[in-house]
Amino acid sequence: MSDLIIDDLYILLVEPSLTQRKYISNYLTELGITSVDFAENAADAFEAMVQVTPDLVISAMHLPDMTGTDLLLKMRETEELVSIPYMLISSETHYRYLEPIRQAGVIAILPKPFELDQLCAALHSTVNYISPEALNDEEVNPEDIVVLLADDSKLARKHISRVLRNMGLVNIMEAENGLEGIELMDNHVFDLIVTDYNMPEMDGKEFSQYIREQSDQPDVPIIMVTSVSDSSRLAMVENVGVSAICDKPFDAAEVRNLIFNMFT
């Protein structure tokens, strides 16, 4: 178990509204977090991150110089900032804004207004991401687990791979869609499949169905990671034999527990 706790986090809060900054910082103080710096726009935030790396960036969606989405994508394109956890606090619900953030590996998306327990859960997810408990057990060596990760988003694959590697799963092969996944399965044996739902050529439902009905590895555990919330679609996915479904964004501790239970 990691010794890191949420009190230890150094947070950069990017919020143009003084009222919102006070509201959020008061909640952070209530949770025991005292190391907080502020930025009113993306340019100042980016400069601050380059000078001193925060443990977490909390940002609004609509900033004076760019959106929170653009800020996160710029972070993901910058080598020294690529792995910084990012949390969005916004009343925005439009798919155009939120989907790129989900794909880029956001820690959490909180509404405005949010409750203290929602912020607390998101901060614990941050701690689990930064310093996760390794997937170690007398019966399981994570380095022996061979993973196939299928997702059409390069950013999403990087984020999910980083989470898995932090748990000790280092044998990861990647595919951009289900068809590429099938090609890899024709030549390799996998212990775990992690797949997105929405992919071109062959989506996660079709890929999972192929694995269960036509592949030589019909019993391999499948974790579906998706931002799709339509209950009928997810029910169809479950019906084709997916072992577990995780949301985007997902909690690293939840994923770790799922994998641990699959192999013990």
N, C-alpha and C positions, 0 to 999 in steps of 0.2 A: 504493500500500500504506500502511495506517495505521501511524503511529509508536507507537501505543498497544500496550503489552505487558501480560501478566498481572501482572507485578511492580507495575504502576502502580495496580492496582485497590484501591479502598477498600471493604471488605466489612463488612456488618452480619450477624452470625451470631446467629440466634434459636434457642436450644436450652436447654431447662430442665435437662438433665442435665450436671453438671459433667464427668463422665467423657467424654461425647460432645463437649463443647466442647473439651476438651483434645485428644481424638483428631483432631477436624477441624482445629483451629488448628495442631497439629503438622504435619499434611499441608500446610496453607497456607504455613507457614514453610518447609517443605522445598521448596516451589515458588517461594520468593522473595517471598511476600506478607507484608508486615509491618503494613499498615494495616488492622487488624481491630478492630471493637468488638463487644460482646456484649449480648444481651438475653435474659432468661429467660422472657418472656411477650410476647404480641402487643401489649398496651397499651404496654409500655415500648418495644418495637420501633417502633411507630407514632409515638410521641412523638420518638424518636431520629431517625427518618427525616425528620420535619417540620423538625427543628432543623438537621440536617446531612444532605444527600442522599447516600446511598451509591451506589457504582457497581453494587453487586450485593447482594441480600439472599439469604442461605442460611438455610433454615428447616427445622425438624422438622415433622412433620405434627401430632402431638398436643401442644398447648401447654396450659398451665394454664387459660387464659381463653377460648380458641377454637382451632379447627383451623388448620393452615397454609393450607388451602383458603380459609377465611374471611378470613384475613389478606391473602392475595393478592387476593381479590375486593374487599376494602376498599381496598387500594392502587389497584386499577384504577378505583375510583369516586372517587378523590381526584386532582384535576387535577395537583397538583405531584408526585405519586408514580406517575402512571399508566404512565410509560415505564421505571420502574426494573426492570432484569432480576431475575428471581426463580428460585432453584434450590431444589428440594425434596430433602432427604435423609431417607429413610423406608423402613421395612420394610413399609409399608402397600401392599396390592395390590388393595384393594376398588375397584371401578369407581365407586361413589358418591363416593369421596373424590378419585380421580385424574382422572376425566374433566373436572370443572369446571376443574381446574388446567391440564390440557392445552389446553382451549378458551380459557383466559385468557392463554395465551402464555408458558408456563413455558420457561425456557432449557434446563433438564435435570431429570430425575428420577433420582437416584442411590439405590441400595439401601443398607440397613444390614446388614452392613458393605460398604464399597466399596473399590475399589483406587485407588492413587494416579493411575494413568493415566486412570481414569474421571473423576476430579476435574479433572485437567489438561485433558482434552478439553472438559469442560463450561466451564472458565474461558476457554479459547480461543474457544468459541462465544459467550461473553459479550463478549469483545473484538470479535469479528466483528459482533455485534449493535450494540454501542455506537458503533463506528467502522468501518463496513464499507468495503471497497474498492468504489469506484464502478464501475458497469457501463459503462466507457468503452472504446471501440475506434474505430479509424479508420473501420471499416465500420458501426458501430452507435452511434446516438445514443439513449440510454435515454429521453429525453424524447419521442421519436417512437413508442415502443412503447405501444400502447393495450391495457390489461389489463382483463379481466373477472374479478372475484373473486366466487365463489359459496360462501357458507357461512351456515348458519342461526344461528350464534353471533355476536352483535354484538362480543363481546370478541375472538373469534378474528379477525374481519374487521379490527378495529382493529390487532391485533398484526401480522397478515400485511401489511396496508397500510403500517404503519410500517416494517417490514423492507424492503419493496419501494421505498418512497419514499426510504429511506436509501441505496439503490443508485442512485437517480436516476430511477426509474420513477414519474412523477408523474401520468400519465394512467390513472387507475384508476376503473372503474365497478363497483358492488357489487350483488349479488343475494342474496336469502335462501335460494333453492333453485333447482333446475334449471328450473322453469317460469318463474320471473322471469328467469333467464339466457336462456332462449329468446326471451322478449319483447324483451330488450335486443339480442340478436343479430339480431332482425328489423329493427332500426333502426340498428344500428351495426356497423362492421367492426372486429374485434379481431385483435391480433397474438399474444395469449397468453391462455389460460384457466387460472386457478388455482381449483380446486374442492375442496370437502370431499367425503368419501365419504358419511357419514350426514347426510341432510337430509330434511325432510318434503316431501310433495307429489311431488317427483322427486329421487331421490338422485344421487350423483355418477356411479355406473355408468350409470344410465339417461340422465343428461344427456350424458355422454361418448358413449354410443351414438347418441343423437339427433344430436349434432354430426357424428359421422363418417358417418352413414347418411342423414340427412334435411335437414341445414342447408345453407345456401349457402356455408358456410365449413368444409368437411370437412377441410381440411389444417392448420387452426390448431393449434399446439402446445398440449397439455393437461398441466398438472401437477396430480396428485392429492395433496392433503395430508390425511393421515388418521391416527387413532390405532388403527384396526382392524388387528389382527395375524393374523387368520385367513387362512392361506395360500391356501385355496380361493377366498375372496372376492377377495383381491388378484389371484389368477390370472385370475378372471373380468374384473376391471377391466382388466388388461393386454391381455386378448383383445379388448376393444372399442376398442383403439387409444390408450390413454393414453401420452403421451410419457415421463412419469417419475412415480414415486411417492415422496413424502417423508413421513417420520413426523412426528407431533405428540408431543413438541416436535421442531423441526427446526433444523438448523444453518444460519445465514444464509449462511455461506461456501459450503455445499453448494448452496443454492438459487441463489446468484449464479453458481456455476460451471455449473449446469444451464442457466440462462437464457443465459449467455454462449455456451455451446456450441450452443444452439438458433439463435442469430442470427449466428453467425460461420462 
